[in-house]
Amino acid sequence: MTKQSNYETNTGHRFISASDNCFKIHIHCPDDTVLHRSVGHKRLGKRKALRKAIAMRNELGSKMWGKHWRRVLKEEDLFTKLPHALEPRIIRKPKPTKSNPNNTKEYYIASWIEYVDGKKNHRSVLAAIGRYGKLGAYSKTKKALMEAHSDNLELLSFMGRNNMIKLM
């Protein structure tokens, strides 16, 4: 048995799958939940029920996503590419010295994944808090994250995953 892709459904329509009794609609919501609906096809027949399910999916999707619905519907890997937050993290890296072998330094790190020709490339920016100060290191890594996800900023703020801090 071959494993079916996460993006393919047994109906050929995104967010709609078929079962024995009904067509199931499952739409990813902007707040990271999934909306479930179903349309029975015992009485209606499969063709009419599928048309009704497609219409229901499009109506519910456009209400939830607004102007972003077409993009959500067409881009299969959109949700896997989007970050859950655009905030850099603080990490501690070991910097031992002879006098203090357990010495560590704090850094802000911004990490993201770039997709180039279908290949995943991990990218990151590291800023030392001791060198730049806490605010300077934060702003350097935050700028890097915002530039990396610049094409998705509007969608991320719509989903509530980005607090829109303007950094110059």
N, C-alpha and C positions, 0 to 999 in steps of 0.2 A: 504494500500500500504506500503510495507516495503522499507526502505531506503537502497539503494545500497551502498556498500563500495566505498571509494575513489579509491581503488586499483583495483577493478574489472571493467572490461569493458563488453559490451554486445557481444563481439566477443571472449572473453577468451584470447586475446593477449594483452600484456601490451602496452600502448600508442596508441592503435588502437580501435576505436569505430565505430559502423555501424549506418548509417542513412538511410532514404528511398532511396536516390540516390547514395550514395557513402560511402566509408570507410574513416574516418577522422583520421589523424595521428596528435598527439599532444605530442611533446617531450620537456621535461624540459631541458633548456639549462644551461651551466655552469654559465652564467651571470644573472641567475634568470629570464629569459624570457622564453616564450614557443613558440616553432616553430610549425606552423600549416601547414599541407599539406592535400590533399585529393586525392583519387583515385576513379573515377566513376565506377559503376558496371552495368550500364544499357546496354552498348554495350559489355563489356568484359564478363559479367557473374560474379556471386558472388565468385565462387571458384578462378578463375584467378585473379580477382581484389584483393581478400584477399591475395593471394600469392604475387602479385605485391606490395601491401601495406606493407606486412611484409619485403620484400626485400628493399623497400624504407626506411622504419623505421630503419632497420639495417645499411644501407649505411649511412644515415644522422646521426644516433646516433654514429656510429664509427668514422665519420669525426669530430663530435663535441667533443666527450668524449675521443677519443683515447683508451688507454689501460684500462680506467675505464668504458667503455661501458658495459661490461659483468656484472659488479657489479651493475651499475645503472639499468640494465634490470632485474636482478634477485632479488635484495633487494627491496621489496615493500615499506618499511617504511624508506628508506635511507634519503630522503629529509626532513622528519619530525624529524629525529634524529640529523641532522647536524645543528650546530649553524650558525648564520649569521655572527658572528664575534668572534674572540678569544681574546677579550680585556676586562680586568676587568673594573668595573665602580667605580666612587667615589660616596659615599653616606655620608650623615650627620645623625648621630644618636644623640638624645637628651641625655645630661649628665648634668642634673640640679644640681646646688649647692645652698646653702642658699643665698649666696651673688649674684649669677647670675642664676636665675631660667630658663632663655632662652639659657643657654650654650649648644653648640653642639660640637661634635668631628667628624673629617673626617676619613673615612675608605675607603680602596679599597676592593671591594667585587668581588669574582669570583663565579658564580653560574652556575650549569649545572644539567642535568638530567641523571641518570643512569637507565638502564633497566636491572633488575634482574628477571629472570623467567617470563618475560612479565609484571612485575610490575614497575611502575615509582617511582623512589626515587629521591627526590630533594637533591642535595648536594651543599655545599658552603664553601668557605674559606674567612675569614674576617681578614684584617690586618690593624692595626691602623697606620695612617700616623704620628701621634705624637710620637709613640713608635719606629717605624722602619725607619722613614723618608719617603719621597715620593717615592724615587727610590727603597728602600728596600721593602716597602709595595707593590709597583707595581710588582717587580720581584717575590715576594712570591706568589701573586695571579696569575700572568701570568704562573708561573711554574705549579701551580695546574691545571689551565685550559689546558695547553699543555699535562700534564700527563693524564687528564681525556679524552682527545680526541686524544690520541697518535695513535690509530689505523686508524684515519681519517685524519691525518695531510697532507699526500701526496695529497689526494683528495681535501682537503680544500685549499691547496696552488694552486692546479690546477684551482680551481674555483675562486681564487682571494679573498678568505675570510680570509686568514691568512698571516700576514706579518711575515716572518720567522726570528724572533729574537731568537738567541740562548742564553739561560740563563743558567749559570752554578751554 
